[in-house]
């Protein structure tokens, strides 16, 4: 699935896909990519050890579950 397809599928379930802020060598604290939140801004996926630690494959697996 592409990022836009995943965004649409999440929106249909009332969820939102957030992408990590752009990286800079001075901002190493951001994870590899994505975080899923609900309508109350509660993190559903992508905040285990650090923010934005989910990949698109992780998010697609969440949609299949």
DSSP file (Angstrom, degrees, kcal/mol; ACC not computed):
  #  RESIDUE AA STRUCTURE BP1 BP2  ACC     N-H-->O    O-->H-N    N-H-->O    O-->H-N    TCO  KAPPA ALPHA  PHI   PSI    X-CA   Y-CA   Z-CA
    1    1 A X              0   0    0      0, 0.0     2,-0.1     0, 0.0    59,-0.1   0.000 360.0 360.0 360.0 144.6    0.0    0.0    0.0
    2    2 A X     >  -     0   0    0      1,-0.1     4,-2.3     4,-0.0     5,-0.2  -0.417 360.0-105.3 -84.5 167.6    1.1    3.5   -0.7
    3    3 A X  H  > S+     0   0    0      1,-0.2     4,-2.5     2,-0.2     5,-0.1   0.897 121.0  50.6 -60.5 -41.0    1.2    6.2    2.0
    4    4 A X  H  > S+     0   0    0      2,-0.2     4,-2.1     1,-0.2    -1,-0.2   0.874 109.6  50.3 -67.9 -36.4   -1.9    7.9    0.5
    5    5 A X  H  > S+     0   0    0      2,-0.2     4,-2.3     1,-0.2    -1,-0.2   0.906 111.5  48.8 -65.6 -40.9   -3.8    4.7    0.5
    6    6 A X  H  X S+     0   0    0     -4,-2.3     4,-2.5     2,-0.2     5,-0.2   0.911 109.4  52.5 -64.8 -42.3   -2.9    4.0    4.1
    7    7 A X  H  X S+     0   0    0     -4,-2.5     4,-2.4     1,-0.2    -2,-0.2   0.917 110.9  47.1 -59.5 -43.8   -3.9    7.6    5.0
    8    8 A X  H  X S+     0   0    0     -4,-2.1     4,-1.8     2,-0.2    -1,-0.2   0.907 112.2  49.4 -65.2 -41.7   -7.4    7.1    3.4
    9    9 A X  H  X S+     0   0    0     -4,-2.3     4,-0.7     1,-0.2    -2,-0.2   0.889 112.9  47.2 -65.4 -39.5   -7.9    3.7    5.1
   10   10 A X  H ><>S+     0   0    0     -4,-2.5     5,-3.0     1,-0.2     3,-0.9   0.904 108.7  54.5 -67.6 -40.7   -6.9    5.1    8.5
   11   11 A X  H ><5S+     0   0    0     -4,-2.4     3,-1.3     1,-0.3    -2,-0.2   0.863 102.6  57.4 -61.4 -35.5   -9.2    8.1    8.0
   12   12 A X  H 3<5S+     0   0    0     -4,-1.8    -1,-0.3     1,-0.3    -2,-0.2   0.763 109.3  46.3 -65.7 -24.0  -12.1    5.8    7.3
   13   13 A X  T <<5S-     0   0    0     -3,-0.9    -1,-0.3    -4,-0.7    -2,-0.2   0.346 123.6-104.1 -97.9   4.3  -11.5    4.2   10.7
   14   14 A X  T < 5S+     0   0    0     -3,-1.3    25,-0.5     1,-0.3     2,-0.3   0.716  82.5 122.5  81.5  21.5  -11.2    7.6   12.5
   15   15 A X      < -     0   0    0     -5,-3.0     2,-0.4    23,-0.2    -1,-0.3  -0.738  48.7-144.9-114.2 163.8   -7.4    7.5   12.7
   16   16 A X  E     -A   37   0A   0     21,-2.9    21,-2.4    -2,-0.3     2,-0.6  -0.985   7.3-139.8-131.4 139.6   -4.6    9.8   11.5
   17   17 A X  E     -A   36   0A   0     -2,-0.4     2,-0.4    19,-0.2    19,-0.2  -0.873  19.2-166.1 -98.5 123.5   -1.2    9.1   10.1
   18   18 A X  E     -A   35   0A   0     17,-3.5    17,-2.2    -2,-0.6     2,-0.3  -0.915   8.3-146.3-110.5 137.3    1.5   11.5   11.3
   19   19 A X  E     -A   34   0A   0     -2,-0.4    15,-0.2    15,-0.2     3,-0.1  -0.772  28.2 -99.3-101.6 146.2    4.9   11.6    9.6
   20   20 A X        -     0   0    0     13,-3.0     3,-0.1    -2,-0.3    -1,-0.1  -0.280  46.9 -98.9 -59.7 145.2    8.1   12.4   11.4
   21   21 A X        -     0   0    0      1,-0.1    -1,-0.1     0, 0.0     9,-0.0  -0.239  57.4 -75.5 -59.4 157.1    9.3   16.0   11.1
   22   22 A X        -     0   0    0      1,-0.1     2,-0.2    -3,-0.1    -1,-0.1  -0.231  57.2-114.6 -57.7 144.2   12.0   16.5    8.5
   23   23 A X        +     0   0    0     -3,-0.1     2,-0.3     5,-0.0    -1,-0.1  -0.504  33.8 176.3 -87.1 149.1   15.4   15.3    9.7
   24   24 A X    >   -     0   0    0      3,-0.4     3,-2.2    -2,-0.2     0, 0.0  -0.977  42.9-112.0-144.5 151.1   18.4   17.4   10.4
   25   25 A X  T 3  S+     0   0    0     -2,-0.3     3,-0.3     1,-0.3    -2,-0.0   0.733 118.5  53.0 -61.4 -20.7   21.8   16.2   11.7
   26   26 A X  T 3  S+     0   0    0      1,-0.2     2,-0.4     2,-0.1    -1,-0.3   0.569 102.7  60.9 -88.3  -8.1   21.2   18.2   14.9
   27   27 A X    X   +     0   0    0     -3,-2.2     3,-0.8     1,-0.1    -3,-0.4  -0.562  56.5 146.4-117.1  66.3   17.8   16.5   15.5
   28   28 A X  T 3   +     0   0    0     -2,-0.4    -1,-0.1    -3,-0.3    -3,-0.1   0.502  51.4  86.0 -79.8  -4.4   18.7   12.8   15.8
   29   29 A X  T 3   +     0   0    0     -3,-0.1    -1,-0.2    21,-0.0    22,-0.2   0.650  65.1  97.3 -77.6 -13.3   15.9   12.1   18.3
   30   30 A X  S <  S-     0   0    0     -3,-0.8    22,-0.1     1,-0.1    23,-0.0  -0.511  71.7-127.7 -77.2 143.9   13.2   11.4   15.8
   31   31 A X        -     0   0    0     20,-1.2    22,-0.2    -2,-0.2    21,-0.1   0.092  38.0 -76.9 -77.3-166.7   12.4    7.8   14.8
   32   32 A X  S    S-     0   0    0      2,-0.1    21,-0.2    21,-0.0    20,-0.1   0.673  88.8 -56.0 -75.4 -17.7   12.3    6.3   11.4
   33   33 A X  S    S+     0   0    0     19,-2.8   -13,-3.0     1,-0.2     2,-0.3   0.210  86.4  38.0-175.5 -67.8    8.9    7.5   10.2
   34   34 A X  E     -AB  19  54A   0     20,-2.7    20,-1.9   -15,-0.2     2,-0.3  -0.792  29.3-169.6-132.7 159.6    5.3    7.3   11.3
   35   35 A X  E     -A   18   0A   0    -17,-2.2   -17,-3.5    -2,-0.3     2,-0.5  -0.988  16.5-145.1-144.0 140.3    2.9    7.5   14.2
   36   36 A X  E     +AC  17  45A   0      9,-3.0     8,-3.3    -2,-0.3     9,-1.5  -0.925  21.9 178.5-109.2 128.9   -0.9    6.7   14.2
   37   37 A X  E     -AC  16  43A   0    -21,-2.4   -21,-2.9    -2,-0.5     6,-0.2  -0.872  20.5-129.3-124.8 160.0   -3.2    8.7   16.4
   38   38 A X    >   -     0   0    0      4,-1.9     3,-1.9    -2,-0.3   -23,-0.2  -0.280  45.7 -81.5 -95.7-171.0   -6.9    8.7   17.0
   39   39 A X  T 3  S+     0   0    0    -25,-0.5   -24,-0.1     1,-0.3   -25,-0.0   0.708 130.8  53.1 -68.4 -19.0   -9.4   11.6   17.0
   40   40 A X  T 3  S-     0   0    0      2,-0.1    -1,-0.3     0, 0.0     3,-0.1   0.277 119.9-109.0 -96.1  10.5   -8.4   12.6   20.5
   41   41 A X    <   +     0   0    0     -3,-1.9     2,-0.5     1,-0.3    -2,-0.1   0.767  68.9 149.0  68.1  29.0   -4.7   12.6   19.6
   42   42 A X        -     0   0    0      1,-0.0    -4,-1.9     2,-0.0     2,-0.3  -0.812  52.7-113.4 -92.4 132.3   -4.0    9.5   21.6
   43   43 A X  E     +C   37   0A   0     -2,-0.5    -6,-0.3    -6,-0.2     3,-0.1  -0.484  36.9 172.6 -71.8 127.6   -1.2    7.4   20.0
   44   44 A X  E     +     0   0A   0     -8,-3.3     2,-0.3     1,-0.4    -7,-0.2   0.761  70.0   1.3 -99.5 -38.4   -2.3    4.0   18.7
   45   45 A X  E    S+C   36   0A   0     -9,-1.5    -9,-3.0     1,-0.1    -1,-0.4  -0.993 108.0  47.5-151.1 143.1    0.9    3.0   17.0
   46   46 A X  S    S+     0   0    0     -2,-0.3     7,-1.7   -11,-0.2     6,-0.8   0.697  79.4  90.4 103.3  21.3    4.4    4.3   16.6
   47   47 A X        +     0   0    0      4,-0.2     4,-0.2     5,-0.2   -12,-0.1  -0.339  42.1 123.9-143.1  59.0    5.5    5.5   20.0
   48   48 A X  S    S-     0   0    0      2,-0.5     3,-0.1     3,-0.0    -1,-0.0   0.964  96.1 -11.6 -79.9 -76.8    7.2    2.5   21.7
   49   49 A X  S    S+     0   0    0      1,-0.3     2,-0.3     2,-0.0    -2,-0.0   0.795 140.5   7.7 -91.9 -36.6   10.7    3.7   22.7
   50   50 A X  S >  S-     0   0    0    -20,-0.0     3,-0.6     1,-0.0    -2,-0.5  -0.912  89.6 -84.6-139.0 163.6   10.6    7.0   20.7
   51   51 A X  T 3  S+     0   0    0     -2,-0.3   -20,-1.2     1,-0.2    -4,-0.2  -0.358 108.6  18.5 -65.4 152.2    8.1    9.0   18.7
   52   52 A X  T 3  S+     0   0    0     -6,-0.8   -19,-2.8   -22,-0.1    -1,-0.2   0.863  77.0 140.5  58.4  42.6    7.6    8.1   15.1
   53   53 A X    <   +     0   0    0     -7,-1.7     2,-0.3    -3,-0.6    -6,-0.1   0.339  39.4  98.1 -99.1   9.0    9.1    4.6   15.4
   54   54 A X  B     -B   34   0A   0    -20,-1.9   -20,-2.7    -8,-0.3     2,-0.2  -0.678  60.3-146.9 -93.1 150.1    6.6    2.8   13.1
   55   55 A X     >  -     0   0    0     -2,-0.3     4,-1.9   -22,-0.2     5,-0.2  -0.603  32.6-103.5-102.9 170.9    7.2    2.0    9.5
   56   56 A X  H  > S+     0   0    0      1,-0.2     4,-2.5    -2,-0.2     5,-0.2   0.851 124.0  57.1 -63.1 -32.7    4.5    2.0    6.7
   57   57 A X  H  > S+     0   0    0      2,-0.2     4,-2.0     1,-0.2    -1,-0.2   0.887 105.5  50.4 -64.7 -38.7    4.6   -1.8    6.9
   58   58 A X  H  > S+     0   0    0      2,-0.2     4,-1.8     1,-0.2    -2,-0.2   0.909 111.5  47.9 -63.0 -42.6    3.7   -1.6   10.6
   59   59 A X  H  X S+     0   0    0     -4,-1.9     4,-1.8     2,-0.2    -2,-0.2   0.895 109.9  51.6 -67.3 -40.4    0.8    0.7    9.8
   60   60 A X  H  X S+     0   0    0     -4,-2.5     4,-1.7     1,-0.2    -1,-0.2   0.881 108.4  52.6 -63.0 -38.0   -0.4   -1.6    7.0
   61   61 A X  H  X S+     0   0    0     -4,-2.0     4,-1.3     1,-0.2    -1,-0.2   0.875 106.0  54.0 -64.7 -37.5   -0.3   -4.5    9.5
   62   62 A X  H  < S+     0   0    0     -4,-1.8     3,-0.2     1,-0.2    -1,-0.2   0.894 107.4  50.9 -61.5 -40.2   -2.4   -2.5   11.9
   63   63 A X  H  < S+     0   0    0     -4,-1.8    -1,-0.2     1,-0.2    -2,-0.2   0.854 109.1  50.7 -66.5 -34.9   -5.0   -2.0    9.1
   64   64 A X  H  <        0   0    0     -4,-1.7    -1,-0.2     1,-0.2    -2,-0.2   0.759 360.0 360.0 -73.4 -24.0   -5.1   -5.7    8.4
   65   65 A X     <        0   0    0     -4,-1.3    -1,-0.2    -3,-0.2    -2,-0.2   0.468 360.0 360.0 -74.5 360.0   -5.6   -6.6   12.1
